[in-house]
Amino acid sequence: QVQLVESGGGLVQAGGSLRLSCAASGSIFRSSAMGWYRQAPGKERELVARVTSGGSTNYADSVKGRFTISRDNAKNTVYLQMNSLKPEDTAVYYCAAEDSLGPIDWGQGTQVTVSS
């Protein structure tokens, strides 16, 4: 398994930006897809963005054009650049390492709050 440590969450005004970082350790990092998920109060946890071991990405429709996921394999780190933030982006954001069946390890979660 991998260990995931997140940083970068916080409070930001609508229209602002945040960059989340997830530092990973473990022998399978380079062969794992990495994803960012979020969960708002009373709602299901949802996939926000994913990057595969080969660098391919996909995004939830709600964040396309605003969020960018990337990974730096040399640093064992995955990032989520969040621009043009909206109040509806408010949630706890989780980093996850994934295999072909889905998430296998999770970070602790970091709160992102977007005020209007």
C-alpha positions in Angstrom: 0.0 0.0 0.0 0.9 3.7 -0.3 0.9 6.4 2.3 -0.7 9.7 1.2 -0.2 13.0 2.9 -2.2 16.0 1.6 -1.7 19.7 1.9 -3.0 22.9 0.4 -6.6 23.1 1.5 -8.1 26.2 3.0 -10.6 29.1 2.7 -10.8 31.0 -0.5 -13.2 33.5 -2.1 -15.2 32.6 -5.1 -13.1 33.1 -8.2 -9.9 32.3 -6.4 -7.4 29.5 -6.7 -5.9 26.8 -4.6 -3.4 24.0 -5.3 -3.7 20.8 -3.5 -0.7 18.5 -3.1 -0.6 14.8 -2.2 2.8 13.3 -1.4 2.8 9.5 -1.8 5.1 6.8 -0.7 5.2 3.1 -1.6 6.6 0.8 -4.3 3.4 0.9 -6.4 3.1 4.6 -6.8 4.6 4.8 -10.3 2.3 2.0 -11.5 -0.8 3.5 -9.9 -3.4 5.8 -11.1 -4.0 8.7 -8.7 -7.3 10.5 -8.2 -8.7 13.4 -6.3 -12.2 12.9 -4.9 -14.4 15.2 -2.9 -17.3 14.8 -0.5 -19.7 17.6 0.5 -21.9 17.3 3.6 -24.8 14.9 2.9 -23.5 13.9 -0.5 -21.7 10.9 -1.9 -17.9 11.0 -2.4 -17.3 11.8 -6.1 -14.4 11.6 -8.4 -13.0 15.0 -9.3 -10.0 14.2 -11.4 -7.7 11.2 -12.2 -4.3 10.8 -13.7 -3.0 7.4 -14.8 0.5 6.2 -14.5 1.0 7.1 -18.1 -0.2 10.7 -17.6 -3.6 10.5 -19.1 -6.2 12.6 -17.3 -10.0 12.8 -16.9 -12.2 15.2 -15.0 -15.7 15.5 -13.7 -17.8 17.6 -15.9 -18.3 20.1 -13.1 -14.6 21.0 -13.0 -13.6 20.7 -16.6 -11.7 23.8 -17.7 -11.1 24.9 -14.1 -9.1 22.1 -12.4 -5.9 20.5 -13.6 -4.5 17.3 -12.2 -0.8 16.4 -12.6 1.8 14.1 -11.2 5.5 14.3 -10.6 6.8 10.8 -10.4 10.3 12.0 -9.4 8.7 13.6 -6.3 6.0 10.9 -5.8 3.5 13.8 -5.7 0.2 14.5 -7.4 -1.3 17.9 -7.6 -4.7 19.4 -8.1 -4.7 23.0 -9.4 -8.1 24.5 -8.8 -8.9 27.8 -10.5 -12.1 29.9 -10.7 -13.4 28.3 -7.6 -17.1 28.3 -6.9 -19.0 27.9 -3.6 -20.3 24.5 -4.8 -16.7 23.3 -4.9 -16.7 23.4 -1.1 -16.0 19.9 0.2 -13.4 17.7 1.8 -11.0 16.7 -0.9 -9.3 13.3 -0.7 -6.3 12.0 -2.6 -6.4 8.3 -3.6 -4.2 5.7 -5.1 -6.0 3.4 -7.4 -5.7 0.1 -9.2 -7.9 -1.2 -12.0 -10.8 -1.8 -9.6 -10.7 1.6 -8.0 -9.2 3.3 -4.9 -7.0 1.2 -2.7 -5.5 3.9 -0.4 -6.8 7.3 0.8 -5.3 10.4 2.2 -6.7 11.9 5.3 -8.7 14.6 3.5 -8.3 18.3 3.4 -11.1 20.9 3.7 -11.7 23.3 0.8 -14.1 26.1 1.6 -15.1 28.6 -1.1 -17.0 31.7 0.2 -19.3 33.8 -1.9 
